[in-house]
Amino acid sequence: MSSEYELTAAPNDLSEESEKIYAKLSQVVDAVAKSMQFIVESELNRAMKDPAVAQHLKDAAPYLSAAGTLAYSGKDVDADGIKKLLSAASIPIDPRIGSLISDLKFKNHLVYMVAIFFIVGIGKEPELESLISVVRAMDVHPDKTLAQKALETYKLITNNKA
């Protein structure tokens, strides 16, 4: 079976110049992916340590999964988005659990990581102002606090401190 799209871990037939560019972008992909994982796991950890959520963890698990799905897809993590995802999966909505998850006030940090990928990919150092500008260009209303946290996380990961 052949397809138009071939999945390969790393190209083996590139020119020397292409290999250098590939290596650089591959490093950025790795650091951004690790940063995204770190952020999502930190938010999950925060949720699971919340006493109200911990009491209802089995029932809250689909809501937490929905929150992560929204974050990874670059969407706002809000009650409406969570309800839509759960409904699409035929999971009955429990307003009590929905309220517990809403009270956690999840925010989407991951759009900032995608913006960092772009900034580093074009050969620039990510800084708060450039990050804000790129996020605006992506039609996202920027949040400086989230942008700063994403930037700090990326720097921690790239410095192998996290």
OpenMM code with the backbone's topology and positions (N, CA, C; nanometers):
from openmm import Vec3, app, unit

residues = "MET SER SER GLU TYR GLU LEU THR ALA ALA PRO ASN ASP LEU SER GLU GLU SER GLU LYS ILE TYR ALA LYS LEU SER GLN VAL VAL ASP ALA VAL ALA LYS SER MET GLN PHE ILE VAL GLU SER GLU LEU ASN ARG ALA MET LYS ASP PRO ALA VAL ALA GLN HIS LEU LYS ASP ALA ALA PRO TYR LEU SER ALA ALA GLY THR LEU ALA TYR SER GLY LYS ASP VAL ASP ALA ASP GLY ILE LYS LYS LEU LEU SER ALA ALA SER ILE PRO ILE ASP PRO ARG ILE GLY SER LEU ILE SER ASP LEU LYS PHE LYS ASN HIS LEU VAL TYR MET VAL ALA ILE PHE PHE ILE VAL GLY ILE GLY LYS GLU PRO GLU LEU GLU SER LEU ILE SER VAL VAL ARG ALA MET ASP VAL HIS PRO ASP LYS THR LEU ALA GLN LYS ALA LEU GLU THR TYR LYS LEU ILE THR ASN ASN LYS ALA".split()
positions = [
    Vec3(0.0841, -0.1170, 0.0000),
    Vec3(0.0000, 0.0000, 0.0000),
    Vec3(0.0893, 0.1243, 0.0000),
    Vec3(0.0671, 0.2125, -0.0941),
    Vec3(0.1453, 0.3346, -0.0958),
    Vec3(0.0522, 0.4531, -0.0746),
    Vec3(0.1105, 0.5588, -0.0251),
    Vec3(0.0300, 0.6790, -0.0046),
    Vec3(0.1124, 0.8000, -0.0460),
    Vec3(0.0415, 0.9096, -0.0653),
    Vec3(0.1075, 1.0348, -0.0978),
    Vec3(0.1933, 1.0835, 0.0169),
    Vec3(0.1499, 1.0528, 0.1364),
    Vec3(0.2134, 1.1028, 0.2568),
    Vec3(0.2901, 0.9898, 0.3223),
    Vec3(0.4189, 1.0060, 0.3324),
    Vec3(0.5003, 0.9033, 0.3942),
    Vec3(0.5506, 0.9550, 0.5289),
    Vec3(0.5298, 0.8774, 0.6306),
    Vec3(0.5711, 0.9148, 0.7652),
    Vec3(0.7113, 0.8608, 0.7907),
    Vec3(0.8046, 0.9518, 0.8107),
    Vec3(0.9413, 0.9110, 0.8420),
    Vec3(0.9894, 0.9894, 0.9623),
    Vec3(1.0713, 0.9263, 1.0433),
    Vec3(1.1222, 0.9915, 1.1635),
    Vec3(1.2234, 1.0992, 1.1275),
    Vec3(1.3080, 1.0709, 1.0320),
    Vec3(1.4085, 1.1686, 0.9912),
    Vec3(1.4452, 1.1411, 0.8462),
    Vec3(1.4604, 1.2443, 0.7687),
    Vec3(1.4975, 1.2224, 0.6283),
    Vec3(1.6414, 1.1743, 0.6190),
    Vec3(1.6694, 1.0926, 0.5175),
    Vec3(1.8062, 1.0437, 0.5013),
    Vec3(1.8652, 1.0800, 0.3654),
    Vec3(1.7931, 1.1598, 0.2899),
    Vec3(1.8416, 1.1926, 0.1571),
    Vec3(1.8412, 1.3437, 0.1309),
    Vec3(1.8809, 1.4189, 0.2314),
    Vec3(1.8814, 1.5643, 0.2202),
    Vec3(2.0210, 1.6155, 0.1897),
    Vec3(2.0262, 1.7334, 0.1327),
    Vec3(2.1552, 1.7984, 0.1115),
    Vec3(2.2103, 1.8398, 0.2478),
    Vec3(2.3353, 1.8760, 0.2510),
    Vec3(2.3984, 1.9177, 0.3772),
    Vec3(2.3272, 2.0388, 0.4368),
    Vec3(2.2951, 2.1359, 0.3519),
    Vec3(2.2253, 2.2559, 0.3995),
    Vec3(2.0864, 2.2201, 0.4531),
    Vec3(2.0156, 2.1343, 0.3813),
    Vec3(1.8824, 2.0923, 0.4259),
    Vec3(1.8890, 2.0160, 0.5579),
    Vec3(1.9917, 1.9355, 0.5735),
    Vec3(2.0086, 1.8612, 0.6987),
    Vec3(2.0272, 1.9550, 0.8171),
    Vec3(2.1019, 2.0631, 0.7969),
    Vec3(2.1229, 2.1605, 0.9044),
    Vec3(1.9916, 2.2283, 0.9431),
    Vec3(1.9146, 2.2679, 0.8418),
    Vec3(1.7852, 2.3311, 0.8694),
    Vec3(1.6919, 2.2318, 0.9363),
    Vec3(1.6903, 2.1095, 0.8869),
    Vec3(1.6062, 2.0055, 0.9467),
    Vec3(1.6434, 1.9845, 1.0940),
    Vec3(1.7727, 1.9761, 1.1215),
    Vec3(1.8190, 1.9523, 1.2588),
    Vec3(1.7753, 2.0658, 1.3509),
    Vec3(1.7863, 2.1874, 1.3034),
    Vec3(1.7468, 2.3029, 1.3849),
    Vec3(1.5965, 2.2987, 1.4143),
    Vec3(1.5168, 2.2812, 1.3088),
    Vec3(1.3716, 2.2764, 1.3287),
    Vec3(1.3298, 2.1566, 1.4123),
    Vec3(1.3984, 2.0468, 1.3958),
    Vec3(1.3676, 1.9280, 1.4749),
    Vec3(1.3925, 1.9530, 1.6242),
    Vec3(1.4998, 2.0255, 1.6548),
    Vec3(1.5273, 2.0613, 1.7945),
    Vec3(1.4175, 2.1505, 1.8507),
    Vec3(1.3693, 2.2441, 1.7700),
    Vec3(1.2619, 2.3330, 1.8143),
    Vec3(1.1343, 2.2521, 1.8369),
    Vec3(1.1027, 2.1615, 1.7449),
    Vec3(0.9844, 2.0760, 1.7607),
    Vec3(0.9932, 1.9986, 1.8916),
    Vec3(1.1094, 1.9431, 1.9184),
    Vec3(1.1279, 1.8648, 2.0400),
    Vec3(1.1092, 1.9510, 2.1650),
    Vec3(1.1704, 2.0682, 2.1679),
    Vec3(1.1597, 2.1555, 2.2852),
    Vec3(1.0168, 2.2055, 2.3045),
    Vec3(0.9495, 2.2409, 2.1950),
    Vec3(0.8107, 2.2882, 2.2046),
    Vec3(0.7205, 2.1748, 2.2513),
    Vec3(0.7399, 2.0554, 2.1962),
    Vec3(0.6579, 1.9408, 2.2371),
    Vec3(0.6774, 1.9099, 2.3863),
    Vec3(0.8019, 1.9115, 2.4318),
    Vec3(0.8284, 1.8869, 2.5744),
    Vec3(0.7685, 1.9972, 2.6610),
    Vec3(0.7756, 2.1203, 2.6125),
    Vec3(0.7175, 2.2325, 2.6872),
    Vec3(0.5666, 2.2182, 2.6966),
    Vec3(0.5035, 2.1794, 2.5860),
    Vec3(0.3591, 2.1598, 2.5863),
    Vec3(0.3206, 2.0473, 2.6827),
    Vec3(0.3959, 1.9394, 2.6783),
    Vec3(0.3703, 1.8278, 2.7694),
    Vec3(0.3836, 1.8736, 2.9144),
    Vec3(0.4875, 1.9485, 2.9426),
    Vec3(0.5111, 1.9978, 3.0780),
    Vec3(0.3939, 2.0827, 3.1262),
    Vec3(0.3466, 2.1730, 3.0404),
    Vec3(0.2367, 2.2618, 3.0777),
    Vec3(0.1084, 2.1827, 3.1011),
    Vec3(0.0750, 2.0923, 3.0093),
    Vec3(-0.0490, 2.0146, 3.0236),
    Vec3(-0.0417, 1.9257, 3.1485),
    Vec3(0.0721, 1.8632, 3.1716),
    Vec3(0.0854, 1.7794, 3.2913),
    Vec3(0.0804, 1.8631, 3.4189),
    Vec3(0.1350, 1.9828, 3.4163),
    Vec3(0.1279, 2.0710, 3.5334),
    Vec3(-0.0161, 2.1086, 3.5643),
    Vec3(-0.0929, 2.1405, 3.4600),
    Vec3(-0.2337, 2.1749, 3.4793),
    Vec3(-0.3133, 2.0533, 3.5276),
    Vec3(-0.2824, 1.9370, 3.4733),
    Vec3(-0.3487, 1.8140, 3.5180),
    Vec3(-0.3158, 1.7864, 3.6647),
    Vec3(-0.1924, 1.8050, 3.7012),
    Vec3(-0.1497, 1.7862, 3.8399),
    Vec3(-0.2240, 1.8825, 3.9326),
    Vec3(-0.2346, 2.0073, 3.8881),
    Vec3(-0.3079, 2.1078, 3.9674),
    Vec3(-0.4535, 2.0650, 3.9858),
    Vec3(-0.5138, 2.0163, 3.8798),
    Vec3(-0.6539, 1.9730, 3.8876),
    Vec3(-0.6709, 1.8549, 3.9823),
    Vec3(-0.5814, 1.7597, 3.9724),
    Vec3(-0.5961, 1.6386, 4.0534),
    Vec3(-0.5679, 1.6638, 4.2013),
    Vec3(-0.4933, 1.7686, 4.2301),
    Vec3(-0.4671, 1.8037, 4.3699),
    Vec3(-0.5793, 1.8866, 4.4314),
    Vec3(-0.6687, 1.9364, 4.3481),
    Vec3(-0.7809, 2.0139, 4.3985),
    Vec3(-0.8725, 1.9203, 4.4776),
    Vec3(-0.9001, 1.9505, 4.6048),
    Vec3(-0.9787, 1.8595, 4.6885),
    Vec3(-1.1174, 1.8281, 4.6314),
    Vec3(-1.1829, 1.9267, 4.5729),
    Vec3(-1.3167, 1.9032, 4.5191),
    Vec3(-1.3113, 1.8088, 4.3992),
    Vec3(-1.2111, 1.8261, 4.3140),
    Vec3(-1.1966, 1.7382, 4.1977),
    Vec3(-1.1555, 1.5987, 4.2437),
    Vec3(-1.0644, 1.5911, 4.3399),
    Vec3(-1.0170, 1.4617, 4.3886),
    Vec3(-1.1314, 1.3746, 4.4410),
    Vec3(-1.2316, 1.4364, 4.5005),
    Vec3(-1.3467, 1.3610, 4.5520),
    Vec3(-1.4298, 1.2994, 4.4404),
    Vec3(-1.4222, 1.3560, 4.3220),
    Vec3(-1.5048, 1.3114, 4.2094),
    Vec3(-1.4185, 1.2771, 4.0884),
    Vec3(-1.2989, 1.2263, 4.1140),
    Vec3(-1.2019, 1.2088, 4.0070),
    Vec3(-1.2517, 1.1185, 3.8949),
    Vec3(-1.3161, 1.0096, 3.9283),
    Vec3(-1.3647, 0.9181, 3.8245),
    Vec3(-1.4622, 0.9906, 3.7315),
    Vec3(-1.5525, 1.0682, 3.7882),
    Vec3(-1.6491, 1.1423, 3.7069),
    Vec3(-1.5849, 1.2604, 3.6358),
    Vec3(-1.4796, 1.3149, 3.6937),
    Vec3(-1.4145, 1.4333, 3.6364),
    Vec3(-1.3171, 1.3996, 3.5239),
    Vec3(-1.2730, 1.2746, 3.5156),
    Vec3(-1.1719, 1.2370, 3.4165),
    Vec3(-1.2103, 1.2754, 3.2734),
    Vec3(-1.3346, 1.2509, 3.2276),
    Vec3(-1.3684, 1.2933, 3.0908),
    Vec3(-1.3610, 1.4455, 3.0729),
    Vec3(-1.3946, 1.5193, 3.1767),
    Vec3(-1.3896, 1.6661, 3.1706),
    Vec3(-1.2445, 1.7130, 3.1605),
    Vec3(-1.1553, 1.6470, 3.2335),
    Vec3(-1.0135, 1.6815, 3.2272),
    Vec3(-0.9565, 1.6475, 3.0899),
    Vec3(-1.0004, 1.5342, 3.0349),
    Vec3(-0.9570, 1.4957, 2.9009),
    Vec3(-1.0058, 1.5978, 2.7975),
    Vec3(-1.1291, 1.6429, 2.8137),
    Vec3(-1.1834, 1.7443, 2.7230),
    Vec3(-1.1041, 1.8745, 2.7345),
    Vec3(-1.0689, 1.9126, 2.8561),
    Vec3(-0.9907, 2.0350, 2.8762),
    Vec3(-0.8554, 2.0237, 2.8056),
    Vec3(-0.7901, 1.9088, 2.8195),
    Vec3(-0.6617, 1.8866, 2.7517),
    Vec3(-0.6758, 1.8883, 2.6003),
    Vec3(-0.7829, 1.8301, 2.5511),
    Vec3(-0.8083, 1.8276, 2.4069),
    Vec3(-0.8258, 1.9690, 2.3533),
    Vec3(-0.9015, 2.0497, 2.4253),
    Vec3(-0.9198, 2.1889, 2.3839),
    Vec3(-0.7863, 2.2634, 2.3846),
    Vec3(-0.7080, 2.2421, 2.4893),
    Vec3(-0.5782, 2.3101, 2.4984),
    Vec3(-0.4880, 2.2703, 2.3822),
    Vec3(-0.4768, 2.1393, 2.3555),
    Vec3(-0.3902, 2.0936, 2.2469),
    Vec3(-0.4367, 2.1427, 2.1107),
    Vec3(-0.5676, 2.1670, 2.0962),
    Vec3(-0.6177, 2.2123, 1.9670),
    Vec3(-0.6154, 2.3648, 1.9545),
    Vec3(-0.5662, 2.4330, 2.0579),
    Vec3(-0.5537, 2.5778, 2.0527),
    Vec3(-0.6823, 2.6517, 2.0846),
    Vec3(-0.7798, 2.5816, 2.1358),
    Vec3(-0.9085, 2.6424, 2.1687),
    Vec3(-0.9080, 2.6911, 2.3131),
    Vec3(-0.9989, 2.7845, 2.3420),
    Vec3(-1.0170, 2.8260, 2.4805),
    Vec3(-1.0710, 2.7082, 2.5606),
    Vec3(-1.0185, 2.6931, 2.6798),
    Vec3(-1.0656, 2.5860, 2.7681),
    Vec3(-1.1776, 2.6465, 2.8518),
    Vec3(-1.3003, 2.6248, 2.8054),
    Vec3(-1.4147, 2.6809, 2.8754),
    Vec3(-1.5282, 2.5779, 2.8834),
    Vec3(-1.6287, 2.6116, 2.9625),
    Vec3(-1.7393, 2.5186, 2.9877),
    Vec3(-1.8103, 2.4800, 2.8584),
    Vec3(-1.8298, 2.5758, 2.7684),
    Vec3(-1.8998, 2.5472, 2.6443),
    Vec3(-1.8223, 2.4458, 2.5593),
    Vec3(-1.6928, 2.4664, 2.5446),
    Vec3(-1.6098, 2.3742, 2.4667),
    Vec3(-1.6084, 2.2349, 2.5267),
    Vec3(-1.5977, 2.2283, 2.6589),
    Vec3(-1.5979, 2.0987, 2.7275),
    Vec3(-1.7309, 2.0283, 2.7051),
    Vec3(-1.8413, 2.1001, 2.7192),
    Vec3(-1.9737, 2.0412, 2.6968),
    Vec3(-1.9866, 1.9878, 2.5543),
    Vec3(-1.9389, 2.0632, 2.4566),
    Vec3(-1.9482, 2.0202, 2.3173),
    Vec3(-1.8717, 1.8895, 2.2947),
    Vec3(-1.7523, 1.8818, 2.3487),
    Vec3(-1.6733, 1.7603, 2.3314),
    Vec3(-1.7392, 1.6405, 2.3996),
    Vec3(-1.7838, 1.6606, 2.5228),
    Vec3(-1.8481, 1.5504, 2.5943),
    Vec3(-1.9748, 1.5059, 2.5224),
    Vec3(-2.0529, 1.5999, 2.4733),
    Vec3(-2.1749, 1.5667, 2.3988),
    Vec3(-2.1416, 1.4885, 2.2716),
    Vec3(-2.0333, 1.5294, 2.2034),
    Vec3(-1.9915, 1.4595, 2.0815),
    Vec3(-1.9532, 1.3148, 2.1108),
    Vec3(-1.9084, 1.2898, 2.2321),
    Vec3(-1.8701, 1.1544, 2.2733),
    Vec3(-1.9845, 1.0833, 2.3462),
    Vec3(-2.1033, 1.1428, 2.3434),
    Vec3(-2.2231, 1.0865, 2.4077),
    Vec3(-2.2050, 1.0656, 2.5580),
    Vec3(-2.1317, 1.1568, 2.6199),
    Vec3(-2.1134, 1.1516, 2.7655),
    Vec3(-2.2115, 1.2503, 2.8271),
    Vec3(-2.2977, 1.2011, 2.9175),
    Vec3(-2.3945, 1.2924, 2.9798),
    Vec3(-2.3230, 1.4032, 3.0579),
    Vec3(-2.3775, 1.5218, 3.0507),
    Vec3(-2.3191, 1.6379, 3.1182),
    Vec3(-2.3694, 1.6418, 3.2614),
    Vec3(-2.2764, 1.6502, 3.3539),
    Vec3(-2.3092, 1.6640, 3.4955),
    Vec3(-2.2722, 1.8068, 3.5353),
    Vec3(-2.3711, 1.8946, 3.5553),
    Vec3(-2.3411, 2.0351, 3.5857),
    Vec3(-2.2528, 2.0520, 3.7087),
    Vec3(-2.2641, 1.9618, 3.8044),
    Vec3(-2.1836, 1.9697, 3.9261),
    Vec3(-2.0356, 1.9498, 3.8930),
    Vec3(-2.0052, 1.8503, 3.8091),
    Vec3(-1.8657, 1.8258, 3.7698),
    Vec3(-1.8174, 1.9383, 3.6775),
    Vec3(-1.9041, 1.9816, 3.5883),
    Vec3(-1.8691, 2.0930, 3.5003),
    Vec3(-1.8304, 2.2161, 3.5787),
    Vec3(-1.9021, 2.2413, 3.6864),
    Vec3(-1.8725, 2.3565, 3.7714),
    Vec3(-1.7368, 2.3396, 3.8412),
    Vec3(-1.7074, 2.2176, 3.8867),
    Vec3(-1.5773, 2.1917, 3.9507),
    Vec3(-1.4627, 2.2211, 3.8542),
    Vec3(-1.4793, 2.1774, 3.7308),
    Vec3(-1.3740, 2.1974, 3.6313),
    Vec3(-1.3643, 2.3454, 3.5935),
    Vec3(-1.4786, 2.4108, 3.5786),
    Vec3(-1.4778, 2.5552, 3.5473),
    Vec3(-1.4089, 2.6350, 3.6569),
    Vec3(-1.4277, 2.5932, 3.7812),
    Vec3(-1.3663, 2.6630, 3.8938),
    Vec3(-1.2136, 2.6565, 3.8910),
    Vec3(-1.1583, 2.5613, 3.8167),
    Vec3(-1.0125, 2.5507, 3.8055),
    Vec3(-0.9540, 2.6600, 3.7164),
    Vec3(-1.0402, 2.7209, 3.6364),
    Vec3(-1.0002, 2.8323, 3.5497),
    Vec3(-0.8791, 2.7978, 3.4617),
    Vec3(-0.8929, 2.6860, 3.3905),
    Vec3(-0.7890, 2.6482, 3.2957),
    Vec3(-0.7754, 2.7561, 3.1895),
    Vec3(-0.6545, 2.7794, 3.1474),
    Vec3(-0.6254, 2.8730, 3.0384),
    Vec3(-0.5448, 2.7980, 2.9336),
    Vec3(-0.5451, 2.8484, 2.8131),
    Vec3(-0.4705, 2.7826, 2.7069),
    Vec3(-0.3331, 2.8483, 2.6883),
    Vec3(-0.2328, 2.7819, 2.7420),
    Vec3(-0.0944, 2.8281, 2.7278),
    Vec3(-0.0327, 2.7813, 2.5949),
    Vec3(-0.0933, 2.6797, 2.5348),
    Vec3(-0.0263, 2.6107, 2.4258),
    Vec3(-0.0176, 2.6908, 2.2972),
    Vec3(-0.1088, 2.7832, 2.2746),
    Vec3(-0.0992, 2.8667, 2.1554),
    Vec3(0.0311, 2.9474, 2.1582),
    Vec3(0.0780, 2.9784, 2.2765),
    Vec3(0.2045, 3.0512, 2.2899),
    Vec3(0.3231, 2.9628, 2.2532),
    Vec3(0.3102, 2.8330, 2.2804),
    Vec3(0.4172, 2.7412, 2.2430),
    Vec3(0.4258, 2.7293, 2.0913),
    Vec3(0.3114, 2.7262, 2.0259),
    Vec3(0.3088, 2.7211, 1.8796),
    Vec3(0.3740, 2.8478, 1.8227),
    Vec3(0.3456, 2.9608, 1.8833),
    Vec3(0.4059, 3.0870, 1.8399),
    Vec3(0.5571, 3.0851, 1.8618),
    Vec3(0.6009, 3.0259, 1.9714),
    Vec3(0.7457, 3.0139, 1.9965),
    Vec3(0.8102, 2.9295, 1.8872),
    Vec3(0.7422, 2.8214, 1.8470),
    Vec3(0.7956, 2.7391, 1.7377),
    Vec3(0.8193, 2.8253, 1.6138),
    Vec3(0.7218, 2.9080, 1.5808),
    Vec3(0.7359, 2.9944, 1.4635),
    Vec3(0.8534, 3.0901, 1.4792),
    Vec3(0.8608, 3.1563, 1.5921),
    Vec3(0.9653, 3.2567, 1.6144),
    Vec3(1.1043, 3.1940, 1.6061),
    Vec3(1.1223, 3.0826, 1.6731),
    Vec3(1.2530, 3.0165, 1.6709),
    Vec3(1.2798, 2.9582, 1.5321),
    Vec3(1.1742, 2.9080, 1.4685),
    Vec3(1.1886, 2.8501, 1.3349),
    Vec3(1.2345, 2.9492, 1.2298),
    Vec3(1.2031, 3.0762, 1.2489),
    Vec3(1.2499, 3.1781, 1.1535),
    Vec3(1.3835, 3.2391, 1.1956),
    Vec3(1.4426, 3.1803, 1.3003),
    Vec3(1.5774, 3.2213, 1.3395),
    Vec3(1.5859, 3.3340, 1.4394),
    Vec3(1.4765, 3.3616, 1.5090),
    Vec3(1.4790, 3.4691, 1.6081),
    Vec3(1.4667, 3.4114, 1.7485),
    Vec3(1.5094, 3.4896, 1.8434),
    Vec3(1.4985, 3.4521, 1.9841),
    Vec3(1.3588, 3.4921, 2.0334),
    Vec3(1.2852, 3.4008, 2.0934),
    Vec3(1.1523, 3.4387, 2.1412),
    Vec3(1.1606, 3.5320, 2.2618),
    Vec3(1.0891, 3.6418, 2.2523),
    Vec3(1.0794, 3.7392, 2.3608),
    Vec3(0.9322, 3.7700, 2.3795),
    Vec3(0.8976, 3.8258, 2.4926),
    Vec3(0.7573, 3.8489, 2.5251),
    Vec3(0.6856, 3.9293, 2.4170),
    Vec3(0.7434, 4.0390, 2.3733),
    Vec3(0.6753, 4.1244, 2.2752),
    Vec3(0.6576, 4.0553, 2.1405),
    Vec3(0.7609, 3.9809, 2.0971),
    Vec3(0.7463, 3.9102, 1.9688),
    Vec3(0.6424, 3.7991, 1.9814),
    Vec3(0.6374, 3.7372, 2.0958),
    Vec3(0.5386, 3.6324, 2.1212),
    Vec3(0.3970, 3.6896, 2.1157),
    Vec3(0.3768, 3.8032, 2.1795),
    Vec3(0.2468, 3.8706, 2.1788),
    Vec3(0.2078, 3.9075, 2.0351),
    Vec3(0.3032, 3.9603, 1.9578),
    Vec3(0.2747, 3.9993, 1.8193),
    Vec3(0.2340, 3.8795, 1.7338),
    Vec3(0.3041, 3.7694, 1.7490),
    Vec3(0.2722, 3.6499, 1.6695),
    Vec3(0.1358, 3.5943, 1.7090),
    Vec3(0.1064, 3.5907, 1.8366),
    Vec3(-0.0237, 3.5399, 1.8820),
    Vec3(-0.1361, 3.6288, 1.8286),
    Vec3(-0.1157, 3.7594, 1.8291),
    Vec3(-0.2154, 3.8510, 1.7711),
    Vec3(-0.2368, 3.8193, 1.6227),
    Vec3(-0.1281, 3.7927, 1.5522),
    Vec3(-0.1374, 3.7599, 1.4100),
    Vec3(-0.2123, 3.6286, 1.3870),
    Vec3(-0.2186, 3.5454, 1.4909),
    Vec3(-0.2924, 3.4185, 1.4840),
    Vec3(-0.4386, 3.4377, 1.5255),
    Vec3(-0.4800, 3.5631, 1.5387),
    Vec3(-0.6178, 3.5981, 1.5781),
    Vec3(-0.6546, 3.5478, 1.7178),
    Vec3(-0.5562, 3.5526, 1.8069),
    Vec3(-0.5790, 3.5173, 1.9470),
    Vec3(-0.5546, 3.6426, 2.0300),
    Vec3(-0.6477, 3.6711, 2.1194),
    Vec3(-0.6292, 3.7844, 2.2101),
    Vec3(-0.5215, 3.7456, 2.3109),
    Vec3(-0.4086, 3.8156, 2.3129),
    Vec3(-0.2961, 3.7741, 2.3974),
    Vec3(-0.3196, 3.7993, 2.5463),
    Vec3(-0.2594, 3.7152, 2.6245),
    Vec3(-0.2585, 3.7269, 2.7703),
    Vec3(-0.1111, 3.7258, 2.8103),
    Vec3(-0.0614, 3.8394, 2.8559),
    Vec3(0.0819, 3.8517, 2.8861),
    Vec3(0.1286, 3.7531, 2.9926),
    Vec3(0.0429, 3.7259, 3.0896),
    Vec3(0.0811, 3.6316, 3.1957),
    Vec3(0.1020, 3.4919, 3.1373),
    Vec3(0.0093, 3.4479, 3.0529),
    Vec3(0.0225, 3.3160, 2.9906),
    Vec3(0.1416, 3.3120, 2.8964),
    Vec3(0.1615, 3.4189, 2.8225),
    Vec3(0.2751, 3.4256, 2.7309),
    Vec3(0.4065, 3.4159, 2.8077),
    Vec3(0.4151, 3.4874, 2.9183),
    Vec3(0.5370, 3.4853, 2.9991),
    Vec3(0.5623, 3.3457, 3.0561),
    Vec3(0.4568, 3.2806, 3.1035),
    Vec3(0.4712, 3.1451, 3.1584),
    Vec3(0.5166, 3.0478, 3.0492),
    Vec3(0.4602, 3.0602, 2.9295),
    Vec3(0.5006, 2.9732, 2.8193),
    Vec3(0.6474, 2.9971, 2.7836),
    Vec3(0.6875, 3.1216, 2.7794),
    Vec3(0.8253, 3.1572, 2.7485),
    Vec3(0.9210, 3.1013, 2.8541),
    Vec3(0.8864, 3.1167, 2.9801),
    Vec3(0.9688, 3.0629, 3.0887),
    Vec3(0.9780, 2.9112, 3.0811),
    Vec3(0.8675, 2.8457, 3.0512),
    Vec3(0.8675, 2.6997, 3.0399),
    Vec3(0.9577, 2.6552, 2.9263),
    Vec3(0.9452, 2.7214, 2.8118),
    Vec3(1.0290, 2.6880, 2.6969),
    Vec3(1.1767, 2.7039, 2.7320),
    Vec3(1.2099, 2.8123, 2.7989),
    Vec3(1.3504, 2.8354, 2.8355),
    Vec3(1.4002, 2.7313, 2.9354),
    Vec3(1.3140, 2.6913, 3.0287),
    Vec3(1.3516, 2.5857, 3.1224),
    Vec3(1.3802, 2.4547, 3.0479),
    Vec3(1.2930, 2.4213, 2.9552),
    Vec3(1.3084, 2.2971, 2.8793),
    Vec3(1.4354, 2.3021, 2.7933),
    Vec3(1.4568, 2.4127, 2.7247),
    Vec3(1.5739, 2.4215, 2.6362),
    Vec3(1.7043, 2.4278, 2.7164),
    Vec3(1.6969, 2.4687, 2.8407),
    Vec3(1.8156, 2.4695, 2.9266),
    Vec3(1.8261, 2.3415, 3.0093),
    Vec3(1.7385, 2.2449, 2.9784),
    Vec3(1.7350, 2.1149, 3.0473),
    Vec3(1.7203, 2.1261, 3.1975),
    Vec3(1.6386, 2.2212, 3.2424),
    Vec3(1.6173, 2.2393, 3.3853),
    Vec3(1.4840, 2.1830, 3.4303),
    Vec3(1.4030, 2.1352, 3.3388),
    Vec3(1.2717, 2.0822, 3.3773),
    Vec3(1.2583, 1.9404, 3.3286),
] * unit.nanometer
topology = app.Topology()
chain = topology.addChain("A")
for resn in residues:
    res = topology.addResidue(resn, chain)
    for name in ("N", "CA", "C"):
        topology.addAtom(name, app.Element.getBySymbol(name[0]), res)
